[in-house]
């Protein structure tokens, strides 16, 4: 299954709710993902632009996209980005394939 990483930032209201009533969000997120056929690898909190990160597996990009839309529609996030992750071996294959791509940068002369 494809692997995804979410970078998120809660709204001040969401933080206020968690302060008032602390809860283990990893349990909730795990349940929601499992109900959609996904698997949560881990959920981390951080300090800075992102309040946290989650890594999960999903059956496909459509499922990951549906989860992103459903979760962000809650209004609890000021930031929510979903990124497809690839392994080192997949990156090596991508690099090999990139050598076969004939790409011209904008404004560059195109040769036939």
C-alpha positions in Angstrom: 0.0 0.0 0.0 1.2 3.6 -0.7 2.7 5.4 2.2 1.6 9.0 3.1 2.7 11.7 5.5 0.4 14.3 6.9 1.7 17.6 8.3 -0.9 19.4 10.4 -1.5 22.4 12.5 -4.4 22.8 14.8 -6.5 26.0 15.1 -6.2 27.8 18.4 -9.8 26.6 19.1 -8.7 23.0 18.7 -5.8 23.5 21.1 -8.1 25.1 23.6 -10.5 22.1 23.4 -7.6 19.7 23.9 -6.3 21.7 26.9 -9.8 21.7 28.4 -10.3 18.0 27.8 -7.0 16.2 26.9 -7.4 13.1 24.8 -5.2 10.6 23.1 -5.6 11.6 19.4 -3.5 8.8 18.2 -6.2 6.3 19.2 -8.9 8.3 17.4 -6.8 8.8 14.3 -5.9 5.1 14.2 -9.6 4.1 14.4 -10.7 6.5 11.7 -7.9 5.3 9.4 -8.6 1.6 10.0 -12.3 2.2 9.2 -11.1 3.5 5.8 -8.9 0.5 5.2 -5.7 2.3 6.2 -3.0 1.7 8.7 -1.5 4.4 11.0 2.3 4.0 11.5 2.7 6.8 14.0 1.5 10.2 15.1 4.1 12.7 16.4 3.7 16.2 17.8 6.3 19.0 17.1 6.9 22.6 17.8 7.1 25.2 15.1 5.1 25.7 11.9 3.7 22.2 12.1 2.0 21.0 15.3 2.4 17.4 14.2 3.0 14.7 11.7 1.4 11.4 10.9 2.6 8.5 8.7 0.0 6.0 7.3 -0.6 3.5 4.6 -3.7 3.8 2.4 -5.0 1.4 -0.3 -4.7 4.2 -2.9 -4.5 8.0 -3.4 -8.2 8.4 -3.7 -8.7 7.0 -0.2 -6.0 9.3 1.2 -7.6 12.2 -0.6 -11.0 11.4 0.8 -9.6 11.2 4.3 -7.8 14.6 3.8 -11.1 16.2 2.6 -13.1 14.7 5.4 -10.6 15.7 8.1 -10.0 19.2 6.9 -13.7 19.9 6.6 -13.9 19.6 10.4 -12.4 23.1 10.7 -10.0 22.0 13.5 -6.9 22.6 11.3 -5.2 25.8 10.2 -2.9 23.6 8.1 -3.3 20.0 6.7 -1.1 18.7 4.0 -0.9 15.1 2.7 2.2 13.9 0.9 2.8 10.7 -0.9 6.1 9.1 0.3 8.3 6.8 -1.7 11.0 4.4 -0.6 14.7 4.7 -1.4 14.4 1.9 -4.0 11.4 3.7 -5.6 13.4 6.9 -5.7 16.3 5.2 -7.4 13.9 3.8 -10.1 12.4 7.3 -10.5 15.9 8.7 -11.0 16.6 6.2 -13.7 13.4 7.0 -15.4 14.0 10.7 -15.1 17.1 10.3 -17.4 14.7 9.2 -20.1 12.4 12.3 -19.9 13.0 15.0 -22.5 12.0 18.1 -20.5 12.6 21.7 -21.6 12.4 24.4 -18.9 10.1 27.4 -19.6 11.7 29.7 -22.1 14.3 27.1 -23.1 14.8 26.3 -26.8 13.0 23.1 -27.7 14.9 20.8 -30.0 13.2 18.1 -32.0 
